[in-house]
């Protein structure tokens, strides 16, 4: 069964029997399985609550908990504050008495805790012990449990307590300004960066361990859950996913890893843009959490009325969590200021109608660790070795290993995310890998050589630069010269695929001028096995140099960097899609969809299953699957049907290496194909 967990807020000073009745009626009609009560949230937040201020929340929740239990519905708790999301005019109560953090610019928070303060840690342990007293099914740690995104302040913590820790580890006295400057400095990573990251990682795990011990002494049956944000920003605080999630399980490891991935659309957005961010954030989070984790992604409709999101888009978000292997979903569909349930929005009908289908999909959840396709490598430790350009912005620390994930998936190319470490690298062989950003800087030369010798590889410009800096450029890629060119400098304007054709367009072009990063011009050895697929041109059609190439029939180079604002946005072109698919065909077989832009493809070869999801408003008459292993002549298609699901046997037609599955794919539809 796919679990619906309703995140619900009531106002302890304004609640009523009528609102409680509306809640109980809604959970029954909407087929809700768990009510997750949010405590002290948003408009009702009144800083960090004391024991006396917390207890009235729990007393009222217990009354509803008993009624829900009689209905077969469980109760969970979501305290809305750990560190605190943002400063909102409050100051820490003297009765609470812990210190607040100082950000990277020296600004001191008024209401947001320093994560190394023993008083804060003790406060949090006491509150979570209090929460555990009502024995919730799950007890969540909010996503403010992080070192960044605490508006209006920046990355933390650089308070006197932390500066003392940093100085002791450095073995010398430094000012905050000196420490921060070294932390962000271009070139080789400094001791200051490593010290900051190790401390940030360590202190969060320590807090989780304290909370876990306290909670499970009171309520051993309760699962602790971690709410998460953007994995690239979590890398900036050196999040150790396994270490943090296993800390909340307990030493006996009797509890599962329980994680709430972020779904990146608090308001309705273009499904195409949602699909890109879904890969960058939700899919990568699922990969870091691990195949055995229990995932309950967050559907949030801020500002929580029908004005921000349509019911069709809500249904689409819920159904496509199947692509994460989700066990259920957290539904944040009503506001956090105590208005309660609004039946006029028709959410109960929506949720009950799709429940049979999402439960069917959840019977055998997708194994995110066992998918076939291009393997996009990511590394939680990327900030330990990534180099900044100017050293002026914290954003320069953000790892760019996510870029291939969004691009290839939008092109309908089968992909999967592979978090790496030194224990796993030497087991990767006979795969097609996609590497972007500075990930290769974290690997020894021997491991890089192994990856090249044993696999086909897609590389971006930052990966190539890492190979150059490591002294492997000529050995692995036959490069003899490299030069970076920034966009909008009157140099490169577009790339052109001379002699190629995509969608009946000869010599297709893709911009190199806007919404793109810098261009790395590469020259190769004279007699090297290098196929030039595109070349850079200026605005008056003068050829400047090589752009996309295939080296030794096994490495595809896309020599660009990621723009801090736009990422790889210029690469989302149907011409680039066509070229990359042709290049993949050149180096080896890869599964992908054709003439179906922004339709995602996930493949489980062991179960012989396809997951196909349409992240557009277009309808497709048939599924065009360029396969690597030929399917049967008839496949089984499972799809949504109002208040149910349907399973059909569908014929497959074959044209060369293309399987045409004779089934329509509606806008915002996900289907599962057993082949």
C-alpha positions as CSV (number, residue, x, y, z in Angstrom):
1,X,0.0,0.0,0.0
2,X,1.1,3.5,-0.8
3,X,0.9,5.6,2.4
4,X,-0.8,9.0,2.6
5,X,0.5,11.0,5.5
6,X,-1.3,14.3,5.9
7,X,0.8,17.1,7.4
8,X,-1.8,19.0,9.5
9,X,-1.7,22.1,11.6
10,X,-4.2,23.3,14.1
11,X,-4.1,26.4,16.3
12,X,-4.2,25.3,19.9
13,X,-5.7,28.7,20.8
14,X,-8.3,28.7,18.0
15,X,-9.1,25.1,17.3
16,X,-12.7,23.8,17.5
17,X,-14.7,20.6,17.6
18,X,-16.0,21.5,14.1
19,X,-12.4,21.6,12.7
20,X,-11.6,18.3,14.4
21,X,-14.7,16.7,12.8
22,X,-13.7,18.1,9.4
23,X,-10.3,16.5,9.8
24,X,-11.7,13.1,10.8
25,X,-14.1,13.2,7.9
26,X,-11.4,14.2,5.4
27,X,-8.9,11.5,6.4
28,X,-11.6,8.9,6.0
29,X,-12.8,10.1,2.6
30,X,-9.3,10.8,1.2
31,X,-8.0,7.4,2.4
32,X,-5.3,9.0,4.6
33,X,-3.2,6.5,6.5
34,X,-1.3,8.7,8.9
35,X,-1.8,12.2,10.2
36,X,1.4,14.0,10.8
37,X,0.7,16.9,13.2
38,X,3.0,19.9,12.7
39,X,3.9,21.8,15.9
40,X,4.7,25.5,16.2
41,X,4.8,26.1,12.4
42,X,5.0,29.2,10.2
43,X,2.4,31.8,11.1
44,X,1.8,30.1,14.5
45,X,5.5,29.8,15.3
46,X,6.4,31.6,18.5
47,X,10.2,31.0,18.6
48,X,11.6,27.9,20.4
49,X,8.9,26.6,22.9
50,X,9.6,25.7,26.5
51,X,8.3,22.5,28.0
52,X,5.3,24.3,29.4
53,X,4.5,25.9,26.0
54,X,4.9,22.6,24.2
55,X,2.6,20.5,26.3
56,X,-0.7,22.0,25.3
57,X,0.1,21.0,21.7
58,X,0.7,17.4,22.7
59,X,-2.4,17.3,24.9
60,X,-4.7,18.3,22.1
61,X,-2.9,16.0,19.6
62,X,-3.4,13.1,22.0
63,X,-7.2,13.6,22.0
64,X,-7.2,13.4,18.2
65,X,-4.7,10.6,18.3
66,X,-7.1,8.4,20.2
67,X,-9.9,9.1,17.7
68,X,-7.7,8.4,14.7
69,X,-6.5,5.1,16.3
70,X,-10.1,4.0,16.4
71,X,-10.3,4.6,12.7
72,X,-7.2,2.6,12.0
73,X,-5.1,5.8,11.3
74,X,-1.7,6.3,12.8
75,X,-0.3,9.6,14.2
76,X,3.1,11.1,13.6
77,X,4.7,14.4,14.7
78,X,6.6,17.0,12.8
79,X,8.0,19.6,15.1
80,X,8.6,22.6,12.8
81,X,11.8,23.8,14.5
82,X,15.2,22.4,15.3
83,X,17.7,25.2,14.5
84,X,14.8,27.4,13.2
85,X,14.1,28.2,9.6
86,X,14.6,32.0,9.7
87,X,14.7,35.0,11.9
88,X,11.2,36.4,12.2
89,X,11.6,39.1,14.9
90,X,11.8,36.8,17.9
91,X,14.7,36.4,20.2
92,X,15.7,33.3,22.2
93,X,13.8,33.2,25.5
94,X,16.0,33.4,28.6
95,X,14.3,30.2,29.8
96,X,15.6,28.4,26.7
97,X,18.9,30.2,26.9
98,X,21.1,28.8,24.1
99,X,23.3,30.7,21.8
100,X,22.5,31.7,18.2
101,X,24.7,31.1,15.2
102,X,26.9,33.6,13.3
103,X,27.0,33.4,9.5
104,X,29.8,33.6,7.1
105,X,29.5,37.4,6.8
106,X,29.6,37.9,10.6
107,X,25.9,38.4,11.1
108,X,24.5,37.0,14.3
109,X,21.1,35.3,14.3
110,X,18.4,36.3,16.8
111,X,16.4,33.1,16.9
112,X,18.4,30.5,15.1
113,X,20.6,28.1,17.1
114,X,24.3,27.4,17.0
115,X,24.5,23.6,16.4
116,X,27.6,23.2,18.6
117,X,26.0,24.8,21.6
118,X,25.5,22.1,24.4
119,X,22.5,24.1,25.7
120,X,20.8,23.8,22.4
121,X,21.5,20.2,22.1
122,X,20.2,19.5,25.6
123,X,17.1,21.6,24.8
124,X,16.4,19.6,21.6
125,X,16.9,16.3,23.4
126,X,14.4,17.4,26.1
127,X,11.8,18.5,23.5
128,X,12.2,15.3,21.4
129,X,11.8,13.3,24.6
130,X,8.6,15.2,25.3
131,X,7.4,14.6,21.8
132,X,8.1,10.9,22.1
133,X,5.9,10.6,25.2
134,X,2.8,10.3,23.0
135,X,4.4,7.4,21.0
136,X,4.1,8.7,17.4
137,X,4.6,6.3,14.5
138,X,7.2,8.7,13.1
139,X,8.9,11.6,14.6
140,X,10.5,14.0,12.1
141,X,13.4,16.3,12.2
142,X,12.6,19.4,10.0
143,X,14.7,20.5,7.1
144,X,15.9,23.5,9.1
145,X,18.4,20.9,10.5
146,X,21.2,22.2,8.2
147,X,23.9,24.9,8.0
148,X,22.4,27.0,5.2
149,X,19.2,28.6,4.0
150,X,18.4,30.3,7.3
151,X,17.1,33.6,5.9
152,X,18.1,36.4,6.0
153,X,21.5,35.0,7.0
154,X,24.0,32.9,5.0
155,X,26.1,29.8,5.6
156,X,27.0,29.1,9.2
157,X,28.5,28.7,11.8
158,X,31.3,31.1,12.6
159,X,30.4,32.1,16.2
160,X,33.1,32.5,18.9
161,X,32.5,28.9,19.9
162,X,33.0,27.6,16.4
163,X,36.0,29.9,15.7
164,X,37.7,28.4,18.8
165,X,37.1,24.9,17.5
166,X,38.5,25.9,14.1
167,X,41.5,27.6,15.6
168,X,42.3,24.6,17.8
169,X,42.3,22.3,14.8
170,X,44.3,24.8,12.7
171,X,46.8,25.2,15.5
172,X,46.8,29.0,15.2
173,X,44.6,32.0,15.8
174,X,42.7,33.5,12.9
175,X,39.9,36.0,12.5
176,X,36.6,35.0,11.1
177,X,37.4,37.0,7.9
178,X,40.7,35.2,7.5
179,X,39.2,31.8,8.0
180,X,36.3,32.4,5.6
181,X,38.7,33.8,2.9
182,X,40.8,30.6,3.1
183,X,37.7,28.4,3.2
184,X,36.6,29.9,-0.2
185,X,40.0,30.4,-1.7
186,X,40.6,29.3,-5.3
187,X,43.2,26.7,-6.1
188,X,44.0,23.7,-3.9
189,X,41.6,23.1,-1.0
190,X,42.8,24.6,2.2
191,X,42.9,23.1,5.7
192,X,40.3,25.7,6.7
193,X,37.8,24.2,4.2
194,X,38.5,20.7,5.4
195,X,38.2,21.7,9.1
196,X,34.9,23.5,8.5
197,X,33.4,20.6,6.6
198,X,34.5,18.0,9.0
199,X,33.1,20.0,11.9
200,X,29.7,20.6,10.2
201,X,29.4,16.9,9.3
202,X,30.4,15.8,12.8
203,X,28.1,18.0,14.8
204,X,24.9,17.1,13.0
205,X,25.5,13.4,13.4
206,X,26.3,13.9,17.1
207,X,22.9,15.7,17.6
208,X,21.1,12.9,15.7
209,X,22.7,10.4,18.0
210,X,21.6,12.3,21.1
211,X,18.0,12.6,19.9
212,X,17.8,9.0,18.8
213,X,18.9,7.7,22.2
214,X,16.5,9.9,24.0
215,X,13.5,9.1,21.8
216,X,13.9,5.4,21.7
217,X,14.3,5.2,25.5
218,X,10.8,6.6,25.8
219,X,9.2,5.2,22.6
220,X,11.3,2.3,21.2
221,X,8.7,1.7,18.4
222,X,8.9,5.2,16.9
223,X,10.8,5.8,13.7
224,X,12.9,8.9,13.4
225,X,12.7,10.6,10.0
226,X,14.9,13.2,8.4
227,X,13.4,15.9,6.2
228,X,15.9,17.0,3.5
229,X,16.5,19.9,1.1
230,X,18.8,20.3,-2.0
231,X,21.6,17.6,-2.1
232,X,24.1,20.0,-3.6
233,X,23.7,22.5,-0.8
234,X,23.8,19.6,1.7
235,X,27.2,18.9,0.2
236,X,28.3,22.4,1.2
237,X,27.8,21.4,4.8
238,X,29.4,18.0,4.1
239,X,26.3,15.9,4.8
240,X,27.3,12.3,5.3
241,X,24.0,10.7,4.2
242,X,24.7,7.2,5.5
243,X,26.2,8.5,8.8
244,X,23.3,10.9,9.5
245,X,20.5,8.5,8.5
246,X,22.0,5.5,10.3
247,X,22.5,7.7,13.5
248,X,18.7,8.1,13.7
249,X,18.2,4.3,13.3
250,X,20.0,3.5,16.5
251,X,23.0,1.3,17.3
252,X,20.9,-1.8,17.0
253,X,19.8,-0.6,13.6
254,X,16.3,-1.9,14.2
255,X,14.7,1.1,12.5
256,X,14.7,1.9,8.8
257,X,16.2,4.9,7.2
258,X,13.3,7.3,6.9
259,X,13.7,10.2,4.6
260,X,11.5,13.0,3.2
261,X,13.0,14.1,-0.1
262,X,12.2,17.5,-1.4
263,X,9.8,17.7,-4.4
264,X,10.8,21.0,-6.2
265,X,7.5,22.7,-6.9
266,X,5.9,24.4,-4.0
267,X,3.8,26.2,-6.6
268,X,2.8,24.8,-10.0
269,X,5.5,25.2,-12.6
270,X,6.0,23.9,-16.1
271,X,6.1,20.1,-15.9
272,X,9.2,20.3,-18.2
273,X,11.1,22.5,-15.6
274,X,9.7,20.3,-12.8
275,X,11.2,17.3,-14.5
276,X,14.7,18.8,-14.6
277,X,14.7,19.7,-11.0
278,X,13.1,16.4,-10.0
279,X,16.3,14.7,-11.3
280,X,18.7,17.2,-9.7
281,X,17.1,17.1,-6.3
282,X,14.6,14.4,-5.6
283,X,16.2,11.6,-7.6
284,X,19.7,12.3,-6.3
285,X,18.4,12.4,-2.7
286,X,16.8,9.0,-3.2
287,X,20.1,7.6,-4.4
288,X,22.0,9.0,-1.4
289,X,19.3,7.6,1.0
290,X,19.8,4.1,-0.5
291,X,17.5,1.5,-2.0
292,X,16.3,0.2,1.4
293,X,15.3,3.6,2.8
294,X,11.7,4.4,3.3
295,X,11.0,7.5,1.3
296,X,8.0,9.9,1.9
297,X,8.5,12.8,-0.4
298,X,6.9,16.2,0.4
299,X,4.1,17.5,-1.7
300,X,3.8,21.1,-0.6
301,X,1.3,23.7,-2.0
302,X,2.7,26.9,-0.6
303,X,0.7,29.2,-0.1
304,X,-1.7,26.3,0.3
305,X,-4.8,27.1,-1.7
306,X,-6.1,26.2,-5.2
307,X,-4.5,29.4,-6.4
308,X,-1.1,27.9,-6.4
309,X,-1.5,24.4,-7.9
310,X,-4.1,22.5,-10.0
311,X,-5.4,19.1,-8.8
312,X,-4.1,17.5,-12.0
313,X,-0.6,18.7,-11.2
314,X,-0.9,17.5,-7.6
315,X,-1.9,14.0,-8.9
316,X,1.1,14.0,-11.3
317,X,3.5,14.9,-8.4
318,X,2.1,12.1,-6.3
319,X,2.1,9.4,-9.0
320,X,5.6,10.2,-10.2
321,X,7.1,9.6,-6.8
322,X,7.1,6.0,-8.0
323,X,10.2,7.1,-9.9
324,X,11.9,7.5,-6.5
325,X,10.8,4.1,-5.1
326,X,8.6,6.1,-2.6
327,X,6.7,4.2,0.0
328,X,4.3,7.0,0.6
329,X,4.0,10.8,0.6
330,X,3.7,13.7,3.0
331,X,0.8,15.8,2.0
332,X,1.2,19.5,2.9
333,X,-1.9,20.7,1.1
334,X,-3.6,22.8,3.8
335,X,-2.1,25.9,5.4
336,X,-0.1,26.1,8.6
337,X,-2.1,28.8,10.3
338,X,-5.1,26.9,11.5
339,X,-7.7,27.2,8.8
340,X,-8.0,23.4,8.8
341,X,-9.6,21.3,6.1
342,X,-11.3,22.9,3.1
343,X,-13.6,20.4,1.5
344,X,-14.4,22.7,-1.4
345,X,-11.0,22.1,-3.0
346,X,-12.0,18.5,-3.8
347,X,-8.7,17.0,-2.5
348,X,-10.5,14.0,-0.9
349,X,-11.9,12.9,-4.3
350,X,-8.5,13.4,-6.0
351,X,-6.6,11.4,-3.4
352,X,-9.1,8.6,-3.2
353,X,-9.2,8.3,-7.0
354,X,-5.5,7.7,-7.5
355,X,-4.9,5.7,-4.3
356,X,-5.5,2.2,-6.0
357,X,-3.0,3.1,-8.8
358,X,-0.2,4.4,-6.6
359,X,-0.7,1.5,-4.2
360,X,-0.4,-0.9,-7.2
361,X,2.8,0.7,-8.2
362,X,4.1,0.5,-4.6
363,X,3.5,-3.2,-4.4
364,X,6.9,-3.7,-6.0
365,X,8.7,-0.4,-5.6
366,X,11.3,0.8,-8.0
367,X,14.8,-0.3,-6.9
368,X,16.6,3.0,-7.5
369,X,20.0,1.3,-7.0
370,X,19.3,-1.4,-9.6
371,X,18.3,0.6,-12.7
372,X,20.0,0.3,-16.1
373,X,21.1,3.1,-18.4
374,X,23.7,5.8,-18.2
375,X,25.0,6.0,-14.7
376,X,25.4,9.6,-13.5
377,X,28.2,9.7,-10.9
378,X,27.7,11.9,-7.8
379,X,29.7,12.3,-4.6
380,X,28.6,13.6,-1.3
381,X,32.2,14.6,-0.5
382,X,32.6,16.9,-3.6
383,X,33.2,20.1,-1.6
384,X,36.2,18.5,0.1
385,X,38.1,18.8,-3.2
386,X,36.2,21.1,-5.5
387,X,38.0,24.3,-6.5
388,X,36.4,27.7,-6.6
389,X,37.0,30.2,-9.4
390,X,37.0,33.6,-7.6
391,X,36.6,32.6,-4.0
392,X,34.0,35.3,-3.5
393,X,30.8,33.4,-3.4
394,X,29.7,30.4,-1.3
395,X,27.8,29.2,-4.4
396,X,31.1,28.4,-6.1
397,X,31.3,25.5,-3.7
398,X,28.2,23.9,-5.1
399,X,29.0,20.6,-6.8
400,X,27.9,20.4,-10.5
401,X,27.8,16.6,-10.7
402,X,24.0,16.8,-11.1
403,X,24.0,18.4,-14.6
404,X,24.0,15.2,-16.7
405,X,21.1,13.8,-14.7
406,X,18.7,16.4,-15.7
407,X,19.8,16.8,-19.3
408,X,19.9,13.1,-20.3
409,X,16.7,12.3,-18.5
410,X,14.9,15.2,-20.3
411,X,16.2,13.7,-23.6
412,X,14.4,10.4,-22.7
413,X,17.7,8.6,-22.2
414,X,17.6,5.9,-19.5
415,X,19.6,7.1,-16.5
416,X,20.3,6.2,-12.9
417,X,22.3,7.9,-10.2
418,X,25.3,6.3,-8.7
419,X,26.8,7.8,-5.5
420,X,30.5,6.8,-5.5
421,X,33.2,6.2,-3.0
422,X,36.6,4.5,-3.2
423,X,35.1,1.1,-2.3
424,X,32.7,1.2,-5.3
425,X,34.8,2.8,-8.0
426,X,36.8,-0.3,-8.8
427,X,33.6,-2.3,-9.2
428,X,32.3,-0.1,-12.0
429,X,32.8,-1.8,-15.4
430,X,31.2,-2.2,-18.8
431,X,28.9,0.8,-18.1
432,X,28.2,4.1,-19.7
433,X,29.1,6.8,-17.2
434,X,28.3,10.5,-17.1
435,X,30.6,12.8,-15.1
436,X,30.3,16.5,-14.6
437,X,31.7,19.1,-12.3
438,X,34.9,18.4,-10.4
439,X,34.1,14.9,-9.2
440,X,37.3,13.4,-10.7
441,X,39.4,15.6,-8.5
442,X,38.4,13.4,-5.6
443,X,39.7,10.2,-7.2
444,X,43.3,8.9,-7.3
445,X,44.9,8.7,-10.7
446,X,44.7,4.9,-10.7
447,X,41.0,4.9,-10.2
448,X,40.5,7.5,-13.0
449,X,42.5,5.3,-15.3
450,X,40.4,2.3,-14.3
451,X,37.2,4.1,-15.1
452,X,38.4,5.1,-18.5
453,X,39.8,1.6,-19.3
454,X,36.6,-0.2,-18.1
455,X,33.7,2.0,-19.3
456,X,32.3,4.5,-21.8
457,X,32.3,8.0,-20.4
458,X,30.5,11.3,-21.0
459,X,32.5,14.3,-19.7
460,X,31.9,18.0,-19.4
461,X,34.5,20.8,-19.5
462,X,35.0,20.9,-15.7
463,X,35.7,17.2,-15.7
464,X,38.2,17.6,-18.6
465,X,39.9,20.5,-16.6
466,X,40.3,18.2,-13.7
467,X,41.9,15.6,-15.9
468,X,44.3,18.3,-17.3
469,X,45.2,19.5,-13.8
470,X,45.9,15.9,-12.7
471,X,48.3,15.5,-15.6
472,X,46.2,12.9,-17.4
473,X,44.9,14.9,-20.4
474,X,47.3,13.6,-23.0
475,X,47.3,10.0,-21.7
476,X,43.5,9.6,-21.5
477,X,42.2,12.2,-24.0
478,X,45.1,13.1,-26.4
479,X,44.7,16.7,-25.4
480,X,47.7,19.0,-26.2
481,X,46.2,22.4,-25.6
482,X,43.2,23.8,-23.7
483,X,41.8,27.3,-23.3
484,X,38.7,28.6,-21.5
485,X,36.5,31.3,-23.0
486,X,33.7,33.0,-21.1
487,X,30.4,33.6,-22.9
488,X,29.4,37.1,-24.1
489,X,33.0,38.1,-24.7
490,X,32.6,38.6,-28.5
491,X,34.3,35.2,-29.1
492,X,32.1,32.1,-29.3
493,X,28.5,32.5,-30.4
494,X,27.2,29.1,-31.3
495,X,28.3,25.5,-32.0
496,X,27.6,23.8,-35.3
497,X,27.5,20.1,-36.3
498,X,29.0,20.3,-39.7
499,X,27.9,17.4,-41.9
500,X,25.4,16.2,-39.4
501,X,21.6,16.2,-39.5
502,X,19.0,16.3,-36.7
503,X,15.2,16.5,-37.4
504,X,15.8,17.1,-41.1
505,X,18.0,20.2,-40.2
506,X,21.4,20.0,-41.7
507,X,24.4,21.4,-39.9
508,X,22.3,22.2,-36.8
509,X,23.4,24.9,-34.4
510,X,23.1,25.3,-30.6
511,X,23.8,28.6,-28.8
512,X,27.1,29.1,-26.9
513,X,26.2,32.7,-26.1
514,X,23.5,32.8,-23.5
515,X,22.2,30.7,-20.5
516,X,25.4,28.7,-20.6
517,X,28.7,28.4,-18.9
518,X,32.2,28.9,-20.4
519,X,33.7,27.0,-23.3
520,X,36.8,24.9,-23.1
521,X,38.5,24.9,-26.5
522,X,40.6,21.7,-26.9
523,X,43.3,20.8,-29.4
524,X,44.2,17.1,-29.8
525,X,47.3,15.2,-31.0
526,X,47.5,15.2,-34.8
527,X,46.9,11.5,-35.4
528,X,44.6,10.9,-32.4
529,X,41.4,8.9,-32.7
530,X,39.1,11.9,-32.3
531,X,35.8,12.5,-34.0
532,X,34.8,16.2,-34.1
533,X,31.0,16.4,-33.9
534,X,30.5,20.1,-33.4
535,X,32.7,23.2,-33.7
536,X,32.5,26.6,-32.1
537,X,31.8,29.5,-34.3
538,X,31.7,33.3,-33.8
539,X,28.8,35.6,-34.9
540,X,30.2,36.0,-38.4
541,X,30.5,32.2,-39.1
542,X,34.2,31.9,-38.5
543,X,35.1,28.5,-37.1
544,X,37.0,28.9,-33.8
545,X,37.8,25.4,-32.6
546,X,36.5,22.0,-31.6
547,X,33.4,21.7,-29.4
548,X,31.8,18.2,-28.9
549,X,34.0,15.3,-29.7
550,X,34.3,11.5,-29.4
551,X,37.7,10.3,-28.2
552,X,38.9,6.7,-28.8
553,X,35.3,5.6,-29.6
554,X,34.6,5.6,-25.8
555,X,34.6,9.2,-24.4
556,X,32.1,11.9,-25.3
557,X,33.2,15.4,-24.5
558,X,30.9,18.3,-23.9
559,X,33.5,20.9,-23.0
560,X,31.5,23.5,-21.1
561,X,31.2,24.6,-17.5
562,X,28.0,25.2,-15.6
563,X,26.8,28.8,-15.1
564,X,26.1,29.6,-11.5
565,X,22.6,30.9,-12.4
566,X,21.5,29.0,-15.5
567,X,23.5,25.7,-15.2
568,X,23.3,24.0,-18.5
569,X,20.1,25.6,-19.7
570,X,21.4,26.2,-23.2
571,X,21.9,22.5,-23.7
572,X,18.2,21.7,-23.5
573,X,17.8,21.8,-27.2
574,X,16.2,19.2,-29.5
575,X,19.3,19.5,-31.7
576,X,21.6,18.7,-28.8
577,X,19.3,15.8,-27.9
578,X,19.6,14.4,-31.4
579,X,23.4,14.8,-31.5
580,X,24.0,13.2,-28.1
581,X,21.8,10.2,-29.0
582,X,23.8,9.8,-32.3
583,X,27.0,10.0,-30.4
584,X,25.8,7.4,-27.8
585,X,24.9,5.1,-30.7
586,X,28.5,5.6,-31.9
587,X,30.2,4.5,-28.7
588,X,27.8,1.7,-27.6
589,X,24.2,0.7,-27.0
590,X,22.0,2.8,-24.7
591,X,18.3,2.7,-24.2
592,X,16.3,5.9,-25.0
593,X,13.0,7.1,-26.3
594,X,12.7,8.8,-29.6
595,X,10.4,11.7,-30.7
596,X,9.2,12.0,-27.1
597,X,10.9,15.0,-25.6
598,X,10.7,15.4,-21.8
599,X,9.4,11.9,-21.3
600,X,11.5,10.0,-18.7
601,X,12.6,6.4,-19.1
602,X,13.7,4.2,-16.2
603,X,14.6,0.6,-16.8
604,X,14.9,-2.4,-14.3
605,X,16.4,-5.2,-16.3
606,X,16.2,-7.7,-13.5
607,X,12.4,-7.3,-13.3
608,X,12.1,-6.5,-17.1
609,X,10.2,-3.3,-16.3
610,X,10.0,0.1,-17.9
611,X,8.8,3.2,-16.1
612,X,7.7,5.9,-18.6
613,X,6.6,9.3,-17.4
614,X,5.4,12.2,-19.5
615,X,6.6,15.5,-18.0
616,X,4.8,17.6,-20.7
617,X,1.3,18.7,-21.7
618,X,1.6,16.9,-25.0
619,X,0.0,13.5,-25.9
620,X,2.0,10.9,-27.6
621,X,0.3,8.3,-29.9
622,X,2.8,5.6,-29.2
623,X,6.0,4.7,-27.2
624,X,9.1,4.7,-29.4
625,X,11.8,2.8,-27.5
626,X,15.3,2.5,-28.9
627,X,16.3,-0.7,-27.0
628,X,19.5,-2.5,-26.2
629,X,17.8,-5.8,-25.3
630,X,14.9,-6.8,-27.5
631,X,11.6,-7.0,-25.6
632,X,8.8,-9.5,-26.2
633,X,6.3,-9.0,-29.0
634,X,3.6,-8.3,-26.4
635,X,4.1,-6.3,-23.2
636,X,2.0,-5.7,-20.1
637,X,1.0,-2.0,-19.5
638,X,-0.2,-0.8,-16.1
639,X,-1.8,2.6,-16.0
640,X,-4.1,4.8,-14.0
641,X,-7.9,4.4,-14.4
642,X,-10.3,6.5,-12.4
643,X,-10.7,5.0,-8.9
644,X,-8.6,2.0,-10.0
645,X,-5.9,1.0,-12.5
646,X,-5.9,-1.1,-15.6
647,X,-3.5,-3.7,-17.0
648,X,-3.5,-4.3,-20.7
649,X,-1.6,-6.6,-23.1
650,X,-0.2,-4.4,-25.8
651,X,1.4,-5.3,-29.1
652,X,4.9,-4.2,-30.0
653,X,6.1,-3.5,-33.5
654,X,9.8,-3.6,-34.4
655,X,11.7,-1.4,-36.8
656,X,15.5,-2.2,-36.7
657,X,16.4,-1.5,-33.1
658,X,13.2,0.5,-32.3
659,X,10.3,-1.1,-30.4
660,X,7.0,0.7,-31.0
661,X,4.6,0.0,-28.1
662,X,1.1,0.7,-29.4
663,X,-0.2,2.7,-26.4
664,X,-1.1,6.3,-26.1
665,X,0.7,8.4,-23.4
666,X,-1.4,11.2,-22.1
667,X,0.0,14.5,-20.7
668,X,1.3,14.1,-17.2
669,X,0.9,10.3,-17.3
670,X,3.1,7.6,-15.9
671,X,2.8,4.0,-17.1
672,X,4.6,0.8,-16.1
673,X,5.6,-1.6,-18.8
674,X,6.4,-5.3,-18.1
675,X,8.4,-6.4,-21.2
